[in-house]
Amino acid sequence: MVPAVWKIIGVLLLVVWLAFLVVGAIFKLVVPMLVAGVLILGGVLLYRAVTESDKTPLP
């Protein structure tokens, strides 16, 4: 028979493992979108800074 302490430790390890699994999946999905967004924003701001026809202030 397994003592109750080991059952509690097992459940806690399972919860921690599932939390890392979810956070890792979210991180893996969000980081490429953030990189793409920063690159697109940088390109737009660079284009607006270089073109002389658009004199509106940058945000």
N, CA, C and O atoms as a Tinker XYZ file with bonds, in Angstrom:
   236  protein
     1  N      0.847000   -1.190000    0.000000    73     2
     2  CA     0.000000    0.000000    0.000000    64     1     3
     3  C      0.889000    1.250000    0.000000    63     2     4     5
     4  O      1.891000    1.316000    0.712000    81     3
     5  N      0.503000    2.227000   -0.808000    73     3     6
     6  CA     1.293000    3.446000   -0.954000    64     5     7
     7  C      0.859000    4.451000    0.110000    63     6     8     9
     8  O     -0.335000    4.702000    0.275000    81     7
     9  N      1.823000    5.027000    0.834000    73     7    10
    10  CA     1.454000    6.043000    1.830000    64     9    11
    11  C      0.826000    7.269000    1.160000    63    10    12    13
    12  O      1.064000    7.542000   -0.016000    81    11
    13  N      0.030000    7.988000    1.927000    73    11    14
    14  CA    -0.686000    9.153000    1.402000    64    13    15
    15  C      0.271000   10.251000    0.957000    63    14    16    17
    16  O     -0.038000   11.017000    0.044000    81    15
    17  N      1.436000   10.329000    1.605000    73    15    18
    18  CA     2.401000   11.370000    1.246000    64    17    19
    19  C      2.862000   11.186000   -0.194000    63    18    20    21
    20  O      2.991000   12.160000   -0.935000    81    19
    21  N      3.111000    9.939000   -0.596000    73    19    22
    22  CA     3.571000    9.688000   -1.965000    64    21    23
    23  C      2.477000    9.979000   -2.982000    63    22    24    25
    24  O      2.764000   10.430000   -4.091000    81    23
    25  N      1.227000    9.726000   -2.614000    73    23    26
    26  CA     0.117000   10.056000   -3.509000    64    25    27
    27  C      0.021000   11.568000   -3.706000    63    26    28    29
    28  O     -0.198000   12.040000   -4.822000    81    27
    29  N      0.186000   12.323000   -2.625000    73    27    30
    30  CA     0.133000   13.790000   -2.713000    64    29    31
    31  C      1.286000   14.300000   -3.573000    63    30    32    33
    32  O      1.092000   15.172000   -4.420000    81    31
    33  N      2.489000   13.758000   -3.356000    73    31    34
    34  CA     3.645000   14.169000   -4.156000    64    33    35
    35  C      3.421000   13.831000   -5.629000    63    34    36    37
    36  O      3.763000   14.625000   -6.506000    81    35
    37  N      2.856000   12.668000   -5.902000    73    35    38
    38  CA     2.575000   12.282000   -7.282000    64    37    39
    39  C      1.574000   13.205000   -7.946000    63    38    40    41
    40  O      1.752000   13.583000   -9.104000    81    39
    41  N      0.525000   13.573000   -7.227000    73    39    42
    42  CA    -0.477000   14.487000   -7.783000    64    41    43
    43  C      0.134000   15.862000   -8.020000    63    42    44    45
    44  O     -0.131000   16.487000   -9.047000    81    43
    45  N      0.951000   16.339000   -7.081000    73    43    46
    46  CA     1.600000   17.637000   -7.263000    64    45    47
    47  C      2.543000   17.624000   -8.466000    63    46    48    49
    48  O      2.578000   18.583000   -9.237000    81    47
    49  N      3.301000   16.550000   -8.626000    73    47    50
    50  CA     4.191000   16.448000   -9.787000    64    49    51
    51  C      3.396000   16.416000  -11.088000    63    50    52    53
    52  O      3.816000   17.007000  -12.083000    81    51
    53  N      2.256000   15.735000  -11.089000    73    51    54
    54  CA     1.407000   15.695000  -12.277000    64    53    55
    55  C      0.875000   17.083000  -12.615000    63    54    56    57
    56  O      0.858000   17.476000  -13.781000    81    55
    57  N      0.441000   17.825000  -11.599000    73    55    58
    58  CA    -0.077000   19.176000  -11.826000    64    57    59
    59  C      1.025000   20.093000  -12.346000    63    58    60    61
    60  O      0.797000   20.869000  -13.273000    81    59
    61  N      2.216000   20.011000  -11.760000    73    59    62
    62  CA     3.337000   20.845000  -12.211000    64    61    63
    63  C      3.715000   20.490000  -13.643000    63    62    64    65
    64  O      3.980000   21.379000  -14.452000    81    63
    65  N      3.744000   19.190000  -13.966000    73    63    66
    66  CA     4.087000   18.755000  -15.318000    64    65    67
    67  C      3.059000   19.264000  -16.324000    63    66    68    69
    68  O      3.429000   19.738000  -17.398000    81    67
    69  N      1.775000   19.170000  -15.991000    73    67    70
    70  CA     0.735000   19.672000  -16.893000    64    69    71
    71  C      0.834000   21.186000  -17.063000    63    70    72    73
    72  O      0.614000   21.701000  -18.159000    81    71
    73  N      1.162000   21.902000  -15.991000    73    71    74
    74  CA     1.307000   23.355000  -16.089000    64    73    75
    75  C      2.464000   23.711000  -17.025000    63    74    76    77
    76  O      2.326000   24.600000  -17.866000    81    75
    77  N      3.597000   23.028000  -16.887000    73    75    78
    78  CA     4.726000   23.276000  -17.790000    64    77    79
    79  C      4.364000   22.932000  -19.232000    63    78    80    81
    80  O      4.789000   23.618000  -20.161000    81    79
    81  N      3.584000   21.875000  -19.419000    73    79    82
    82  CA     3.165000   21.475000  -20.761000    64    81    83
    83  C      2.319000   22.567000  -21.412000    63    82    84    85
    84  O      2.535000   22.912000  -22.574000    81    83
    85  N      1.363000   23.108000  -20.669000    73    83    86
    86  CA     0.480000   24.148000  -21.207000    64    85    87
    87  C      1.260000   25.434000  -21.466000    63    86    88    89
    88  O      1.120000   26.038000  -22.529000    81    87
    89  N      2.079000   25.857000  -20.507000    73    87    90
    90  CA     2.859000   27.089000  -20.671000    64    89    91
    91  C      3.837000   26.949000  -21.837000    63    90    92    93
    92  O      4.024000   27.897000  -22.599000    81    91
    93  N      4.453000   25.798000  -21.983000    73    91    94
    94  CA     5.372000   25.572000  -23.093000    64    93    95
    95  C      4.672000   25.640000  -24.439000    63    94    96    97
    96  O      5.209000   26.208000  -25.390000    81    95
    97  N      3.471000   25.064000  -24.528000    73    95    98
    98  CA     2.727000   25.102000  -25.787000    64    97    99
    99  C      2.318000   26.530000  -26.130000    63    98   100   101
   100  O      2.418000   26.945000  -27.285000    81    99
   101  N      1.862000   27.277000  -25.137000    73    99   102
   102  CA     1.466000   28.670000  -25.376000    64   101   103
   103  C      2.684000   29.489000  -25.792000    63   102   104   105
   104  O      2.610000   30.281000  -26.732000    81   103
   105  N      3.801000   29.303000  -25.097000    73   103   106
   106  CA     5.035000   30.036000  -25.417000    64   105   107
   107  C      5.496000   29.715000  -26.833000    63   106   108   109
   108  O      5.945000   30.598000  -27.564000    81   107
   109  N      5.381000   28.439000  -27.215000    73   107   110
   110  CA     5.817000   28.017000  -28.547000    64   109   111
   111  C      4.950000   28.645000  -29.638000    63   110   112   113
   112  O      5.430000   28.871000  -30.749000    81   111
   113  N      3.693000   28.926000  -29.341000    73   111   114
   114  CA     2.803000   29.536000  -30.328000    64   113   115
   115  C      2.922000   31.055000  -30.357000    63   114   116   117
   116  O      2.830000   31.661000  -31.424000    81   115
   117  N      3.126000   31.674000  -29.198000    73   115   118
   118  CA     3.070000   33.131000  -29.107000    64   117   119
   119  C      4.367000   33.789000  -29.575000    63   118   120   121
   120  O      4.324000   34.851000  -30.196000    81   119
   121  N      5.506000   33.184000  -29.293000    73   119   122
   122  CA     6.789000   33.810000  -29.612000    64   121   123
   123  C      6.954000   34.078000  -31.112000    63   122   124   125
   124  O      7.366000   35.182000  -31.468000    81   123
   125  N      6.656000   33.131000  -32.009000    73   123   126
   126  CA     6.785000   33.464000  -33.439000    64   125   127
   127  C      5.842000   34.583000  -33.873000    63   126   128   129
   128  O      6.198000   35.392000  -34.730000    81   127
   129  N      4.646000   34.637000  -33.293000    73   127   130
   130  CA     3.724000   35.723000  -33.642000    64   129   131
   131  C      4.261000   37.064000  -33.154000    63   130   132   133
   132  O      4.127000   38.070000  -33.850000    81   131
   133  N      4.867000   37.092000  -31.969000    73   131   134
   134  CA     5.456000   38.331000  -31.469000    64   133   135
   135  C      6.619000   38.775000  -32.349000    63   134   136   137
   136  O      6.750000   39.962000  -32.651000    81   135
   137  N      7.458000   37.840000  -32.759000    73   135   138
   138  CA     8.592000   38.184000  -33.622000    64   137   139
   139  C      8.088000   38.727000  -34.954000    63   138   140   141
   140  O      8.605000   39.729000  -35.450000    81   139
   141  N      7.085000   38.076000  -35.535000    73   139   142
   142  CA     6.538000   38.548000  -36.811000    64   141   143
   143  C      5.926000   39.935000  -36.651000    63   142   144   145
   144  O      6.098000   40.792000  -37.518000    81   143
   145  N      5.215000   40.162000  -35.552000    73   143   146
   146  CA     4.619000   41.473000  -35.319000    64   145   147
   147  C      5.654000   42.567000  -35.166000    63   146   148   149
   148  O      5.480000   43.665000  -35.695000    81   147
   149  N      6.730000   42.281000  -34.448000    73   147   150
   150  CA     7.791000   43.278000  -34.268000    64   149   151
   151  C      8.470000   43.577000  -35.600000    63   150   152   153
   152  O      8.768000   44.734000  -35.899000    81   151
   153  N      8.715000   42.539000  -36.403000    73   151   154
   154  CA     9.349000   42.757000  -37.708000    64   153   155
   155  C      8.453000   43.580000  -38.632000    63   154   156   157
   156  O      8.933000   44.483000  -39.318000    81   155
   157  N      7.162000   43.275000  -38.653000    73   155   158
   158  CA     6.238000   44.033000  -39.505000    64   157   159
   159  C      6.143000   45.477000  -39.032000    63   158   160   161
   160  O      6.185000   46.400000  -39.846000    81   159
   161  N      6.016000   45.681000  -37.725000    73   159   162
   162  CA     5.943000   47.039000  -37.189000    64   161   163
   163  C      7.225000   47.813000  -37.500000    63   162   164   165
   164  O      7.164000   48.981000  -37.883000    81   163
   165  N      8.372000   47.175000  -37.340000    73   163   166
   166  CA     9.634000   47.837000  -37.663000    64   165   167
   167  C      9.719000   48.209000  -39.128000    63   166   168   169
   168  O     10.192000   49.293000  -39.471000    81   167
   169  N      9.264000   47.318000  -39.995000    73   167   170
   170  CA     9.265000   47.618000  -41.422000    64   169   171
   171  C      8.352000   48.776000  -41.771000    63   170   172   173
   172  O      8.712000   49.632000  -42.579000    81   171
   173  N      7.170000   48.808000  -41.169000    73   171   174
   174  CA     6.229000   49.904000  -41.437000    64   173   175
   175  C      6.789000   51.226000  -40.932000    63   174   176   177
   176  O      6.726000   52.232000  -41.639000    81   175
   177  N      7.333000   51.240000  -39.727000    73   175   178
   178  CA     7.893000   52.480000  -39.187000    64   177   179
   179  C      9.103000   52.940000  -40.001000    63   178   180   181
   180  O      9.279000   54.137000  -40.227000    81   179
   181  N      9.932000   51.997000  -40.438000    73   179   182
   182  CA    11.075000   52.359000  -41.275000    64   181   183
   183  C     10.609000   52.927000  -42.614000    63   182   184   185
   184  O     11.168000   53.909000  -43.103000    81   183
   185  N      9.596000   52.315000  -43.200000    73   183   186
   186  CA     9.069000   52.808000  -44.475000    64   185   187
   187  C      8.491000   54.213000  -44.317000    63   186   188   189
   188  O      8.713000   55.082000  -45.161000    81   187
   189  N      7.746000   54.430000  -43.228000    73   187   190
   190  CA     7.154000   55.753000  -43.001000    64   189   191
   191  C      8.226000   56.793000  -42.713000    63   190   192   193
   192  O      8.061000   57.962000  -43.063000    81   191
   193  N      9.325000   56.387000  -42.079000    73   191   194
   194  CA    10.389000   57.343000  -41.783000    64   193   195
   195  C     11.180000   57.698000  -43.039000    63   194   196   197
   196  O     11.689000   58.813000  -43.153000    81   195
   197  N     11.289000   56.770000  -43.975000    73   195   198
   198  CA    12.103000   56.999000  -45.166000    64   197   199
   199  C     11.331000   57.760000  -46.237000    63   198   200   201
   200  O     11.894000   58.623000  -46.912000    81   199
   201  N     10.047000   57.448000  -46.398000    73   199   202
   202  CA     9.277000   58.116000  -47.459000    64   201   203
   203  C      9.068000   59.576000  -47.096000    63   202   204   205
   204  O      8.788000   59.904000  -45.943000    81   203
   205  N      9.204000   60.448000  -48.083000    73   203   206
   206  CA     9.072000   61.880000  -47.838000    64   205   207
   207  C      7.664000   62.380000  -48.093000    63   206   208   209
   208  O      7.319000   63.485000  -47.674000    81   207
   209  N      6.840000   61.589000  -48.773000    73   207   210
   210  CA     5.489000   62.050000  -49.094000    64   209   211
   211  C      4.580000   62.007000  -47.867000    63   210   212   213
   212  O      3.607000   62.757000  -47.790000    81   211
   213  N      4.888000   61.142000  -46.915000    73   211   214
   214  CA     4.046000   60.995000  -45.723000    64   213   215
   215  C      4.701000   61.755000  -44.570000    63   214   216   217
   216  O      5.719000   61.319000  -44.034000    81   215
   217  N      4.116000   62.885000  -44.193000    73   215   218
   218  CA     4.699000   63.704000  -43.127000    64   217   219
   219  C      3.905000   63.623000  -41.826000    63   218   220   221
   220  O      4.105000   64.442000  -40.929000    81   219
   221  N      3.006000   62.645000  -41.713000    73   219   222
   222  CA     2.261000   62.502000  -40.464000    64   221   223
   223  C      3.217000   62.015000  -39.382000    63   222   224   225
   224  O      4.133000   61.244000  -39.667000    81   223
   225  N      3.014000   62.456000  -38.144000    73   223   226
   226  CA     3.923000   62.035000  -37.068000    64   225   227
   227  C      3.782000   60.549000  -36.775000    63   226   228   229
   228  O      2.695000   59.979000  -36.872000    81   227
   229  N      4.888000   59.944000  -36.421000    73   227   230
   230  CA     4.868000   58.531000  -36.071000    64   229   231
   231  C      4.190000   58.356000  -34.720000    63   230   232   233
   232  O      4.279000   59.235000  -33.863000    81   231
   233  N      3.512000   57.223000  -34.522000    73   231   234
   234  CA     2.821000   57.008000  -33.232000    64   233   235
   235  C      3.796000   56.831000  -32.088000    63   234   236
   236  O      3.379000   56.642000  -30.945000    81   235
